[in-house]
Amino acid sequence: MLMSKLRAQPNYLILGAQKSGTTSLYNYINEHPNAIAPRKREVHFFDGGLDDSEDNYGKGLGWYRSHFPYKFRVIGNRITGECSPLYLFHPLCPERIHAQYPDIKLVCIFRDPTERAISHYFHEVRKGREERTISEALEQEEATIGQCLSTREYSSTLYNKSYLHRGYYLELLQRYFKLFKKNQILTLSSEDLWAKPVEKMATVFNFLNVEDSFSNASFKPMNQGHNRTKVDPEVYNWLTHHFATKNEALFNHIGERFDWLSPAEA
């Protein structure tokens, strides 16, 4: 922290969504010769951190900048940035980010919200934080999230059980569109990234203003869970119908359609 003023400012942030390939995207970016990684992938500054007993945001910008490389390493067209998937979902992050970095590049990677919700559920089970069935967890979410919003307890374990709400992508994006220019925000789908990594990473690199012809044979999905069990088709059907209207609104707004499961296919 004593040397924080000598540290670079981030050029970009990966906002989320959680369980949508953010780790893969972060690592792909940092394979580029012009990208320099920070000390840790997820700094969790603007969201205050994952530990409700301390507030990372309250530690100040010096603490945040201490995670990044020295300025002399990030010159010319070199870039540095971090990836904290809670930034997309946390209500206070858009204004906090804009206050410090109004010109920063923001990358959002989305996964079919049905698959994302199921993956998120099993992630919580794996961490020992979820004992309910997936049906119970989904049915009870509205009351759980409402309680956290009313008390502003965004770091609580209850707020993390937001299996549905984290898939309301357009609603989450709107908070950023109100503050940032559209050309500062890149949206892509994890399905496209995993199916066409070289092509999609060229888009990302172009957005970040580094050489977009770079590719690496190691582009492959990372940080995948392995405790997932079979999910009842009725759950898939319910989730797909639940997200259908919200997905259409997202596609219409960003002018791109992702290859996600539709109600007719569920």
C-alpha positions as CSV (number, residue, x, y, z in Angstrom):
1,M,0.0,0.0,0.0
2,L,2.9,2.3,0.6
3,M,3.8,2.1,-3.1
4,S,0.1,2.2,-4.3
5,K,0.5,5.5,-6.1
6,L,3.2,3.8,-8.3
7,R,0.8,1.1,-9.3
8,A,-1.2,1.0,-12.5
9,Q,-4.9,1.7,-12.8
10,P,-7.0,-1.2,-14.2
11,N,-7.9,-0.9,-17.9
12,Y,-10.8,-3.3,-17.7
13,L,-13.0,-5.2,-15.2
14,I,-14.8,-8.6,-15.8
15,L,-18.0,-8.0,-14.0
16,G,-19.5,-11.5,-14.1
17,A,-21.9,-13.3,-14.3
18,Q,-20.9,-15.9,-11.6
19,K,-20.6,-19.5,-12.9
20,S,-20.5,-18.2,-16.5
21,G,-16.9,-18.7,-17.5
22,T,-15.3,-15.7,-15.8
23,T,-12.3,-17.7,-14.7
24,S,-11.8,-19.0,-18.2
25,L,-12.1,-15.5,-19.7
26,Y,-9.8,-14.0,-17.2
27,N,-7.1,-16.6,-17.9
28,Y,-7.5,-16.3,-21.6
29,I,-7.0,-12.5,-21.5
30,N,-3.9,-12.9,-19.4
31,E,-2.3,-15.3,-21.8
32,H,-2.0,-12.4,-24.2
33,P,1.6,-11.0,-24.2
34,N,0.3,-7.5,-23.7
35,A,-1.8,-8.4,-20.6
36,I,-0.3,-8.2,-17.1
37,A,-2.2,-10.0,-14.3
38,P,-2.8,-8.4,-10.9
39,R,-1.7,-10.1,-7.7
40,K,-5.0,-11.9,-7.4
41,R,-7.9,-12.6,-9.9
42,E,-10.8,-11.6,-7.7
43,V,-10.0,-8.5,-5.7
44,H,-13.6,-7.9,-4.6
45,F,-13.0,-4.2,-3.8
46,F,-16.1,-2.5,-5.2
47,D,-18.5,-5.1,-3.7
48,G,-16.8,-4.8,-0.3
49,G,-15.6,-8.4,-0.3
50,L,-17.0,-11.8,0.6
51,D,-16.4,-11.6,4.3
52,D,-19.1,-9.7,6.1
53,S,-16.8,-9.0,9.0
54,E,-14.7,-6.6,7.0
55,D,-15.3,-4.1,4.2
56,N,-12.7,-4.1,1.4
57,Y,-14.2,-1.0,-0.1
58,G,-13.6,0.8,3.2
59,K,-9.9,0.0,2.9
60,G,-9.7,2.7,0.2
61,L,-8.3,3.0,-3.3
62,G,-4.7,2.6,-2.1
63,W,-5.5,-0.9,-0.9
64,Y,-7.2,-1.6,-4.3
65,R,-4.3,-0.3,-6.4
66,S,-1.8,-2.2,-4.4
67,H,-3.0,-5.4,-6.2
68,F,-2.0,-4.1,-9.6
69,P,1.5,-4.1,-11.3
70,Y,3.7,-1.1,-11.3
71,K,2.9,1.7,-13.8
72,F,6.1,1.2,-15.7
73,R,5.0,-2.3,-16.7
74,V,1.7,-1.2,-18.0
75,I,2.7,1.3,-20.8
76,G,1.8,1.6,-24.4
77,N,-0.9,-0.9,-25.3
78,R,-0.3,-3.1,-22.3
79,I,-3.3,-3.8,-20.1
80,T,-4.2,-5.0,-16.6
81,G,-7.5,-5.7,-14.9
82,E,-9.3,-8.0,-12.5
83,C,-12.3,-10.3,-12.4
84,S,-14.8,-10.1,-9.5
85,P,-18.1,-11.8,-10.6
86,L,-20.1,-10.2,-7.8
87,Y,-19.6,-6.8,-9.4
88,L,-22.5,-7.4,-11.8
89,F,-25.0,-8.4,-9.1
90,H,-24.0,-6.1,-6.2
91,P,-26.3,-3.0,-6.3
92,L,-23.6,-0.5,-5.2
93,C,-20.9,-1.5,-7.6
94,P,-21.9,0.5,-10.7
95,E,-21.7,3.9,-9.0
96,R,-18.6,3.0,-7.1
97,I,-16.8,1.9,-10.2
98,H,-17.9,4.9,-12.2
99,A,-16.8,7.3,-9.5
100,Q,-13.2,6.0,-9.7
101,Y,-12.9,4.8,-13.3
102,P,-15.6,6.4,-15.6
103,D,-13.7,5.5,-18.8
104,I,-12.9,1.8,-17.9
105,K,-13.8,-1.1,-20.2
106,L,-16.3,-3.6,-18.7
107,V,-16.7,-7.2,-19.9
108,C,-19.8,-9.2,-19.1
109,I,-19.9,-12.9,-19.9
110,F,-23.3,-14.6,-19.7
111,R,-24.3,-18.2,-19.6
112,D,-27.8,-19.7,-20.3
113,P,-29.4,-18.6,-17.0
114,T,-31.1,-22.0,-16.6
115,E,-27.7,-23.7,-16.7
116,R,-26.1,-20.9,-14.6
117,A,-28.7,-21.2,-11.9
118,I,-28.3,-25.0,-11.6
119,S,-24.5,-24.7,-11.6
120,H,-24.7,-22.0,-8.9
121,Y,-26.9,-24.2,-6.8
122,F,-24.4,-27.1,-6.9
123,H,-21.6,-24.7,-6.2
124,E,-23.3,-23.7,-3.0
125,V,-23.9,-27.4,-2.1
126,R,-20.3,-28.2,-2.8
127,K,-19.2,-25.4,-0.4
128,G,-21.5,-26.7,2.3
129,R,-23.7,-23.6,2.2
130,E,-26.9,-25.2,0.8
131,E,-28.9,-28.0,2.3
132,R,-32.2,-27.5,0.6
133,T,-33.3,-29.3,-2.6
134,I,-33.0,-27.2,-5.7
135,S,-36.8,-26.8,-6.0
136,E,-37.0,-25.5,-2.4
137,A,-34.1,-23.1,-3.0
138,L,-35.7,-21.7,-6.1
139,E,-39.2,-21.4,-4.5
140,Q,-37.8,-19.6,-1.4
141,E,-35.4,-17.2,-3.2
142,E,-37.7,-14.2,-3.6
143,A,-38.2,-14.0,0.2
144,T,-34.5,-14.5,0.9
145,I,-33.3,-11.9,-1.5
146,G,-36.0,-9.4,-0.4
147,Q,-34.8,-9.7,3.1
148,C,-31.1,-9.0,2.1
149,L,-32.1,-6.0,0.0
150,S,-34.2,-4.5,2.7
151,T,-31.3,-4.8,5.2
152,R,-28.6,-4.1,2.6
153,E,-26.7,-7.2,3.7
154,Y,-25.0,-7.8,0.4
155,S,-22.2,-9.8,1.8
156,S,-24.4,-12.3,3.7
157,T,-24.4,-16.0,2.7
158,L,-28.2,-15.6,2.1
159,Y,-27.6,-13.0,-0.6
160,N,-25.3,-15.4,-2.3
161,K,-28.2,-17.9,-2.8
162,S,-29.5,-15.8,-5.7
163,Y,-29.8,-18.5,-8.2
164,L,-32.6,-16.8,-10.2
165,H,-31.8,-13.1,-9.7
166,R,-28.2,-13.4,-11.0
167,G,-29.7,-14.6,-14.3
168,Y,-31.8,-11.4,-14.8
169,Y,-29.0,-10.1,-16.9
170,L,-30.7,-7.1,-18.5
171,E,-31.9,-5.8,-15.2
172,L,-28.3,-6.0,-13.9
173,L,-26.8,-4.5,-17.0
174,Q,-29.2,-1.5,-16.9
175,R,-27.5,-0.2,-13.8
176,Y,-24.3,0.0,-15.8
177,F,-25.9,1.4,-19.0
178,K,-27.2,4.3,-16.9
179,L,-23.6,5.3,-16.1
180,F,-21.3,4.1,-18.8
181,K,-21.3,4.4,-22.6
182,K,-22.4,1.4,-24.5
183,N,-19.1,1.1,-26.3
184,Q,-17.5,0.6,-22.8
185,I,-19.4,-2.6,-22.2
186,L,-18.8,-5.9,-24.0
187,T,-21.3,-8.7,-23.6
188,L,-20.7,-12.3,-24.8
189,S,-21.9,-15.8,-23.9
190,S,-19.9,-18.5,-22.3
191,E,-21.4,-21.0,-24.8
192,D,-19.9,-19.0,-27.7
193,L,-16.6,-18.6,-25.9
194,W,-16.2,-22.3,-25.3
195,A,-17.4,-23.2,-28.8
196,K,-15.4,-20.6,-30.7
197,P,-12.6,-19.5,-28.3
198,V,-10.2,-18.0,-30.9
199,E,-13.0,-16.0,-32.7
200,K,-14.5,-14.7,-29.5
201,M,-11.2,-13.9,-27.9
202,A,-10.3,-11.9,-31.0
203,T,-13.5,-9.8,-30.2
204,V,-12.4,-9.4,-26.6
205,F,-8.8,-8.4,-27.5
206,N,-10.1,-5.9,-30.1
207,F,-12.4,-4.4,-27.4
208,L,-9.4,-4.1,-25.0
209,N,-7.3,-2.5,-27.7
210,V,-4.6,-5.2,-27.9
211,E,-3.5,-7.3,-30.9
212,D,-6.6,-9.4,-31.8
213,S,-4.8,-12.0,-33.9
214,F,-3.3,-13.6,-30.8
215,S,-4.6,-17.1,-30.1
216,N,-3.5,-19.9,-27.8
217,A,-4.2,-23.7,-28.1
218,S,-4.9,-23.8,-24.3
219,F,-8.2,-22.0,-24.6
220,K,-10.5,-24.4,-22.8
221,P,-13.1,-24.2,-20.0
222,M,-11.7,-23.8,-16.5
223,N,-13.0,-24.0,-12.9
224,Q,-15.8,-26.4,-13.6
225,G,-17.7,-28.0,-10.8
226,H,-17.8,-31.8,-10.5
227,N,-20.5,-32.5,-7.9
228,R,-23.5,-32.0,-10.2
229,T,-26.1,-34.7,-10.2
230,K,-29.1,-35.2,-12.4
231,V,-31.7,-32.5,-12.2
232,D,-35.4,-33.3,-12.6
233,P,-36.7,-32.3,-16.1
234,E,-39.5,-30.3,-14.4
235,V,-36.9,-28.0,-12.9
236,Y,-35.3,-27.4,-16.3
237,N,-38.8,-26.8,-17.8
238,W,-39.7,-24.3,-15.0
239,L,-36.4,-22.4,-15.2
240,T,-36.5,-22.2,-19.0
241,H,-40.0,-20.7,-18.9
242,H,-39.1,-18.4,-16.0
243,F,-36.2,-16.9,-17.9
244,A,-37.8,-16.8,-21.4
245,T,-39.2,-13.2,-21.4
246,K,-36.1,-11.8,-19.6
247,N,-33.8,-13.5,-22.2
248,E,-35.7,-12.0,-25.1
249,A,-35.5,-8.6,-23.5
250,L,-31.7,-9.0,-23.2
251,F,-31.3,-10.1,-26.8
252,N,-33.4,-7.2,-28.1
253,H,-31.4,-4.7,-26.1
254,I,-27.9,-5.9,-27.0
255,G,-28.8,-6.7,-30.6
256,E,-27.5,-10.3,-30.4
257,R,-29.2,-13.6,-29.8
258,F,-27.4,-16.3,-27.7
259,D,-27.9,-20.0,-28.3
260,W,-29.8,-20.7,-25.1
261,L,-32.5,-23.2,-24.4
262,S,-36.0,-22.0,-25.3
263,P,-39.3,-23.1,-23.7
264,A,-40.2,-25.1,-26.8
265,E,-37.0,-27.1,-26.3
266,A,-37.3,-27.7,-22.6
